């Protein structure tokens, strides 16, 4: 459970842990591992089991309320957070301290750290090697010169749209949601994330040539079916005249016709030796942050302040708490 970026970290953890539990024959029970938004989890406490909160600073009110409610209802509690001295840590039986604090409200480390922690837990569950050297190389690939160039070009094309839609499926969905949040936080561009198939059921009439589309396609499980539906979405977007950017793994990119991603594509490594959700989520973690930062540059916005350098947004933030 968590809020905002931390909620997306929680959703990503579910993808990674469910895959690991399935690999060792423990994933068959319905709801064995699931995510809940923190406010909802505080109102409907978890009874028994393990409740894992994700909170970068450990001070998020709703997440701490969920931990307190879960503990009172009989759940063991854990928190993935920067350090052990926060209010949230005091509510947790287990604290996983990630150590590095973000210097920006537009959390980048706050998204990546829970993913890395989850990948380590997944490896421990399966008895596998977390492959830190490969993980480091995969993250570094997100800042390679070709990715930088592609992100710059994509940001330039998307800077002119008046709204943005992100589409993803499978393990790519947390990344899609995180990208939507990051774009709104950093560049003030209205953005929404939708599941791939949901996109094709009634939402197209609200789009036009001023609507940008980013598709995220790195999930390798059931890839042929996912790519086939992604191509169907891209063809629909082409008919409407929407500028389209793809963030895709090498294998998925081969199945996406270049002419259907005219605003650019950011291609990331497959990392085939990592578990599928780990490979997808870690391969996209840096590029989605980079695309956000370049889009903020292109739109002339400040990605670090949640717009609180402007009086009305400062007041709005103080009002909602």
Order of alpha helices (4+ residues) and beta strands (2+ residues): alpha-alpha-beta-alpha-beta-beta-alpha-alpha-alpha-beta-alpha-beta-alpha-beta-alpha-beta-alpha-beta-alpha-alpha
